[in-house]
Structure formats: C-alpha cells, structure tokens
Amino acid sequence: MREVAVLGIGQTRVDEQWDKSLRELAGDAVLEALHDAGAQRADGLFIGNMMSGSANHQQHLGAYISDWVGMRFAEGLKIESACSSGAAAFRSALMAVASGDLDIAIAAGVEKMTDSPGGEITAELATAADADWEVDHGISFVALNALVMQRYMYEYGWKHEDFAQFSINAHANGAHNSNARFQKAISLETYNKAVMIADPINVMDASPIGDGAAAVVLVSADKLRSNNGRPLIRIVGSGAATDSTAVHGRKDPLWLKAAELSAQKAYRQAGIGPQEIDLFEQHDAFTIMATLSLEATGFSERGQGVRLAVENEIGIKGKIPVATRGGLKARGHPVGATGMYQLVEVVQQLRGEAGETQVEGARYGMAQNIGGSGSNIITHILKAD
C-alpha cells in the first residue's frame, strides 16, 4: 500500500446558505481544494452525505457533483454513513489512492439542511438510530444523548455545569474561524441560562445544523516531494469500527467501543499512542459525546473525561486541544460534511495556518467522526513532515 498525503483543502462557511444549491456548495469546496492543490481535476470524487435524497430530493451525488466541477467521466460515488459520512468518504478516497487504483482523488462532504422544515430534519436525523427499537418509540437523537448523559452523571457524580467548558472552549475558538457558524465567545452564565432541550441537555450542550461543504485532494506521498514550501501532510493512521445501532443493545452504554477500536487501529498504523497526539478534532455533537470520546480514545480514564474540561486541559495550550476551530458546537454540524471539516481543520493546524487558534508545534493531529449514537466511528491520524 502506498502512503497518501493531503495536497489541497477547501471549505465553505457553515451557515444558512439560502443563495447556494447543494451542488454549488459542494462545488465551491471541491474547486477551492483543487486550487489549493494546484491541480485541474482528479481521477475520482467521493462525496460524503447523509440526507440529500430527502432534504434536497437529489441522490446520485457522485455523478452530479463530478459533472458540476468539470470532472465528467471521472469515478464518482456518494458515501453514506449517517453523521460519519464525511470521514467515510475520506477513508474511501484514501484506500483508492493507497491501493494504486487512483493517482489523485478528492474526498468531500456536503449537506444542505436549512431549506427543509425543522421537523423533517429531526426525523431524518433519527434515521441514524434504530428504526424498530428506538425511533418507533418516539425517541429523538437529543433524547437518546440526554439519557446517556443522565446515566453518566449518576454513575460518576458530575454536575451539569461541569460540562460547560466543552461549549465555552468551542465558542472561544470558533470566534477566530471565519468559516464557523457561530463566531462569538460565550460565558458560563450563558451556558447555565440556556434553554433546556431534553434534561440535562440544553441548547449549549448541542451542536447546530447548517449548510456547508469541505473537501481535500489526496495523492500518493511518494510522488510528492514538496508542497509549495508547506509541510507534507501524510495520513499515517485510519481505522473504522461499528457497534449496535441501538444504544440499549450495547454491553455498556457509557463506553464508545467503536471509538476505542477505530482509534486503536489508527494508533497502531501510526506507531504512536494518544500521548503523541497534539490536537484532537472530536465529534462534539453533544457535550456528553465529547466526554465519552476522550475516554474511549485514551486521553482520559473512564468517568474522568469531564475533568479535562473542568481543568481546561482541552484548550489550545492544554493537554489535548479539542474543537480548535470551533468544533461541531460553534463551527456547526452539517452532518454529512462534518467529518471533512474536521480533517480540513487538522490540516490547517499541521500546516500552521490556524491563526489565533494555532496549536504551537503541532505535528500529529487526530480526527474522529461519529455516526449515529456511536454505532459507526471512523478515526484518522495525520502527520506533518
């Protein structure tokens, strides 16, 4: 297998993009990534997306977007893996280049959610849960996470306010990201006074939806001796794992086993452990998921993920910086595109292009994209040379 490197990146702002269609959003990110890479086209385009069929009445995105960006006749595929669709597209493009089948590939993620009524989007998001054993009983994704959070607080004795720093940190970093949906810092008072959605989850515990797209250009690293004076960004670890779709089907609902397994695979491939990771773009769709992912990936002991937030070890200068460009909480969560935003942001950090939120001396960056309530999790580790 060949080593693979990131040659170019592109992204749009996450927002209510009323003046942009689905293909325009995807096209903007893909064309920006090609421009950044100094390339005209690629051999293949892999599009991560969850709900284009229902929210936009458009399937068949591989050909749809390939044609739009001037890559007619190239290989084109849509990859769906719920909220982990972006990372799944990246992994597919990675394997295509690593195998030698393609010389240059584009991985992209796109989602356009705000054109549809809120109730329809909520129902569509619920399709990532178990239709028979969860959705048919009327439970929403927020409610599922609220049940997990309630159990976590009961088991380990944490208070709701202890989770606040996850949101405060994300918004503080998002304030310096021109592509973030929310570019304003928040206070502990703001967190505590936020409207409750499903006890104990309030608005500040949950990420917002949005419209957006992000993309990267991947090439064989052995053919890339330099990148216009920028660091060479190699993908040194890639792992994926699944778990029961229904939360109650798991032996331990407070442990993200798929996160543990996918991270372990990525660590083994990279030849490192969590102590070498300089920043972690985690899937903070809810503060409880941010907590559980820190524990499952080895940054904290079980039941102590919240402590990293309480002690501000998740800040830019902390033990393990997370949400360095705002995360899902402030940058926004256009579900099928989220995994690609995470990877673009890791590349920004490893190139030294993250501005006010730059992690000094960052060499290894990890991104973890979670589908469902932890049922499909994909982890990537990138390294700057």
C-alpha positions in Angstrom: 0.0 0.0 0.0 1.2 3.5 -0.8 1.5 6.3 1.7 -1.0 9.0 1.0 -0.7 12.8 1.5 -3.1 15.7 1.5 -2.3 18.1 -1.3 -5.1 20.6 -1.1 -8.0 21.6 1.1 -11.2 23.7 0.7 -14.3 24.6 2.7 -17.3 26.9 2.8 -18.7 28.7 5.8 -21.3 26.7 7.7 -24.4 28.9 7.7 -28.0 29.2 6.3 -26.8 29.2 2.7 -30.1 30.4 1.0 -28.4 31.5 -2.1 -26.4 28.3 -2.7 -27.7 25.0 -4.0 -26.4 21.6 -2.9 -24.1 21.3 -5.9 -22.9 24.8 -5.7 -21.8 24.3 -2.0 -20.0 21.1 -2.9 -18.5 22.6 -6.0 -17.2 25.6 -4.1 -15.3 23.4 -1.6 -14.0 21.0 -4.3 -12.8 23.7 -6.6 -11.1 25.5 -3.7 -9.3 22.3 -2.8 -8.2 21.8 -6.4 -6.9 25.3 -6.5 -5.1 24.9 -3.2 -3.5 21.7 -4.6 -2.6 23.4 -7.9 -4.5 20.7 -9.7 -7.1 20.8 -12.5 -9.0 17.6 -11.8 -8.8 14.2 -10.1 -9.3 10.6 -11.1 -12.1 10.1 -8.6 -14.6 12.1 -6.4 -16.0 10.6 -3.2 -18.9 12.6 -1.7 -20.0 12.1 1.9 -23.6 13.0 2.5 -26.5 11.8 4.7 -29.8 13.3 3.6 -29.6 14.7 0.0 -32.4 12.4 -1.1 -34.9 13.7 1.4 -33.8 17.2 2.2 -32.8 18.1 -1.3 -34.6 15.5 -3.5 -31.3 14.7 -5.1 -29.4 11.4 -5.0 -26.6 10.2 -7.3 -24.2 12.8 -6.0 -21.1 11.2 -7.4 -22.0 12.0 -11.0 -24.0 15.1 -10.0 -21.0 16.9 -8.4 -18.4 15.5 -10.8 -20.2 17.0 -13.7 -20.6 20.3 -11.9 -16.9 20.7 -11.2 -15.7 19.8 -14.6 -14.8 16.2 -13.9 -17.2 14.4 -16.2 -16.1 10.8 -16.8 -14.2 10.6 -13.5 -15.2 8.0 -11.0 -17.8 9.4 -8.7 -19.5 7.9 -5.6 -21.8 9.1 -2.8 -20.9 7.6 0.6 -23.5 7.4 3.3 -22.7 6.6 6.9 -25.0 8.9 8.9 -23.1 11.6 10.7 -19.8 9.9 9.9 -20.4 10.1 6.1 -17.6 12.7 5.7 -14.9 10.5 7.2 -16.3 7.5 5.3 -15.8 9.4 2.0 -12.3 10.3 3.1 -11.4 6.7 4.0 -12.8 5.5 0.6 -10.6 8.1 -1.3 -7.7 7.2 0.9 -7.9 3.5 0.1 -8.4 4.2 -3.6 -5.1 6.1 -3.7 -3.2 3.9 -1.3 -4.1 0.8 -3.4 -2.7 2.4 -6.5 -6.0 2.3 -8.3 -6.2 6.1 -8.4 -3.4 8.6 -8.5 -5.3 11.6 -7.3 -8.7 11.6 -5.6 -11.0 14.1 -3.9 -12.9 13.4 -0.8 -15.7 15.9 0.0 -18.6 16.2 2.4 -21.7 18.3 1.8 -25.0 18.8 3.5 -27.8 21.4 2.9 -30.2 21.2 5.8 -31.7 24.6 6.5 -34.0 24.7 3.4 -36.2 22.0 5.0 -38.6 22.4 7.9 -37.0 21.6 11.3 -39.4 18.7 11.9 -38.3 17.0 8.7 -34.6 17.4 9.5 -35.2 16.0 13.0 -37.0 13.0 11.6 -34.2 12.5 9.0 -31.5 12.6 11.7 -33.4 10.0 13.6 -32.9 7.5 10.7 -29.4 7.1 12.1 -30.9 5.4 15.1 -32.6 2.0 15.2 -35.9 2.4 13.4 -37.6 -0.6 15.2 -36.3 -0.3 18.7 -35.7 3.4 19.1 -37.4 5.6 16.5 -40.7 3.8 16.5 -41.0 4.6 20.2 -40.8 8.3 19.6 -37.3 9.0 20.9 -35.2 11.6 19.2 -31.4 11.9 18.9 -31.3 14.6 21.6 -33.3 12.4 23.9 -31.0 9.5 23.4 -28.0 11.6 24.3 -29.9 13.0 27.3 -30.5 9.5 28.7 -26.8 8.7 28.3 -25.8 12.0 29.9 -28.2 11.4 32.8 -26.7 7.9 33.4 -23.1 9.3 33.2 -23.8 12.0 35.8 -25.4 9.4 38.1 -22.6 6.9 37.7 -19.7 9.3 38.1 -21.1 12.1 40.2 -20.6 15.0 37.8 -22.9 18.0 37.7 -24.4 19.5 34.6 -22.3 22.7 35.0 -19.1 20.6 34.8 -19.7 20.1 31.1 -19.8 23.8 30.4 -16.1 24.2 29.4 -16.7 22.0 26.3 -19.0 24.6 24.9 -17.1 27.6 26.2 -13.9 26.3 24.6 -15.6 25.6 21.3 -17.1 29.0 21.0 -13.9 30.7 22.1 -12.1 29.0 19.2 -15.0 29.4 16.7 -14.7 33.2 17.3 -11.5 33.1 15.3 -12.8 30.9 12.5 -14.3 32.8 9.6 -16.0 29.6 8.4 -17.7 28.9 11.7 -21.5 29.4 12.0 -21.1 31.0 15.5 -18.2 33.4 15.8 -18.8 34.7 19.3 -17.5 33.5 22.7 -19.9 32.5 25.4 -19.7 32.6 29.2 -20.5 30.2 32.0 -23.6 32.3 32.7 -24.7 31.9 29.1 -24.3 28.1 29.4 -26.2 27.9 32.6 -29.1 30.0 31.4 -29.5 28.2 28.1 -32.9 26.8 27.2 -33.3 23.1 28.2 -34.0 20.8 25.2 -34.0 17.3 26.9 -32.9 17.3 30.5 -30.0 17.6 31.2 -29.1 18.7 27.6 -29.6 22.4 26.9 -29.0 24.4 23.8 -25.4 25.0 24.7 -24.8 21.2 25.0 -25.9 20.6 21.5 -24.4 21.4 18.1 -26.4 23.4 15.5 -27.2 22.1 12.0 -26.3 24.1 8.9 -25.4 24.1 5.2 -21.8 23.6 4.2 -19.1 21.6 2.4 -15.5 20.7 2.8 -13.0 18.8 0.6 -9.4 17.6 0.4 -7.3 16.4 -2.5 -5.3 13.2 -1.8 -2.3 12.0 -3.7 0.4 9.3 -3.3 3.0 10.7 -0.9 5.9 9.1 -2.7 5.1 11.3 -5.7 5.0 14.5 -3.6 8.5 15.7 -2.7 7.4 19.2 -1.7 4.1 21.1 -1.4 5.0 24.6 -2.4 7.1 25.1 0.7 4.3 23.9 3.0 4.7 20.9 5.3 3.9 17.5 3.8 0.7 16.2 5.5 0.6 12.4 5.4 -2.3 10.2 6.6 -0.5 7.8 8.9 -3.5 6.1 10.6 -7.0 5.2 9.5 -9.4 3.0 11.5 -13.1 2.3 11.4 -15.5 0.2 13.6 -19.2 -0.3 14.2 -21.4 -1.1 17.2 -25.0 -1.8 17.9 -27.2 0.9 16.3 -29.5 0.9 19.3 -27.8 2.3 22.5 -29.6 -0.3 24.7 -28.0 -3.1 22.6 -24.6 -2.3 24.0 -23.0 -4.0 26.9 -22.0 -0.6 28.3 -23.9 2.4 27.0 -21.3 4.7 28.6 -18.4 3.4 26.6 -17.9 4.1 22.9 -16.4 0.7 21.9 -16.3 1.7 18.2 -14.4 4.8 19.1 -11.9 2.7 21.1 -11.4 0.2 18.4 -11.1 2.6 15.5 -8.6 4.7 17.5 -6.6 1.7 18.4 -6.3 0.7 14.7 -5.2 4.2 13.8 -2.7 4.4 16.6 -1.2 1.0 15.6 -0.8 2.2 12.0 0.8 5.4 13.0 3.1 3.7 15.5 2.1 6.1 18.3 -0.2 6.4 21.2 -2.6 9.1 22.5 0.3 10.9 24.3 1.8 11.9 20.9 -1.4 13.5 19.6 -1.1 17.3 19.6 -4.8 18.1 18.8 -8.0 16.1 18.5 -10.9 17.2 16.4 -13.5 15.2 18.2 -17.2 14.7 17.3 -18.7 17.1 19.9 -22.3 16.9 18.6 -23.3 16.9 22.3 -21.1 17.6 25.3 -21.7 14.0 26.5 -20.3 12.6 23.3 -17.2 14.9 23.7 -16.7 13.4 27.1 -17.1 9.8 26.0 -14.8 10.1 23.0 -12.0 11.5 25.2 -12.3 8.4 27.4 -12.6 5.8 24.6 -9.6 7.2 22.7 -7.3 7.1 25.6 -7.0 10.7 26.7 -8.7 10.1 30.0 -9.7 7.3 32.3 -13.3 6.1 32.3 -15.6 8.6 34.0 -13.0 11.3 34.0 -13.3 12.9 30.6 -15.2 15.8 32.1 -12.2 16.6 34.3 -10.2 17.5 31.2 -12.8 20.2 30.5 -13.1 21.4 34.1 -9.4 21.8 34.4 -9.2 23.5 30.9 -6.9 20.8 29.5 -8.9 20.9 26.3 -7.8 24.5 25.4 -5.3 25.4 22.7 -2.5 25.3 25.3 -3.9 22.3 27.2 -3.0 18.6 27.4 -5.2 17.7 24.5 -6.7 20.7 22.5 -10.1 19.9 21.0 -12.5 21.8 18.8 -9.6 24.1 17.8 -11.6 25.8 15.0 -14.9 25.7 16.9 -15.8 22.0 16.6 -19.4 20.9 15.8 -20.7 23.2 18.6 -19.5 26.5 17.1 -18.4 25.7 13.6 -21.6 23.9 13.1 -22.7 20.3 12.2 -23.8 19.9 8.5 -23.9 16.2 9.2 -22.5 14.6 6.0 -19.8 17.3 5.8 -18.7 17.3 9.4 -16.1 14.7 9.1 -14.5 16.5 6.2 -14.5 19.8 8.1 -12.6 18.0 10.9 -9.9 16.8 8.5 -9.5 20.1 6.8 -9.1 21.7 10.2 -6.4 19.2 11.2 -4.6 20.0 8.0 -4.8 23.7 8.8 -3.3 23.1 12.2 -0.5 20.9 10.9 0.4 23.5 8.2 0.5 26.2 10.8 -2.5 28.0 9.2 -4.9 28.1 12.1 -4.2 31.7 13.1 -5.3 32.7 16.6 -6.2 29.1 17.5 -2.9 27.6 16.3 -1.6 24.7 18.4 2.1 25.5 18.7 4.4 22.9 17.2 1.5 20.6 16.1 2.9 17.5 14.4 0.2 14.8 14.9 -3.5 15.6 14.6 -6.4 13.2 15.0 -10.0 13.5 13.7 -12.8 11.2 14.8 -16.2 11.3 13.1 -19.2 9.5 14.9 -22.2 8.2 13.1 -25.4 7.6 15.0 -25.1 7.4 18.8 -21.7 5.8 18.4 -22.6 3.0 16.0 -20.2 3.8 13.2 -17.0 5.6 14.2 -14.0 6.5 11.9 -10.7 7.8 13.2 -7.8 9.3 11.2 -4.4 10.4 12.3 -2.4 12.9 10.1 1.3 13.9 10.5 3.2 16.9 9.3 6.7 16.3 7.9 
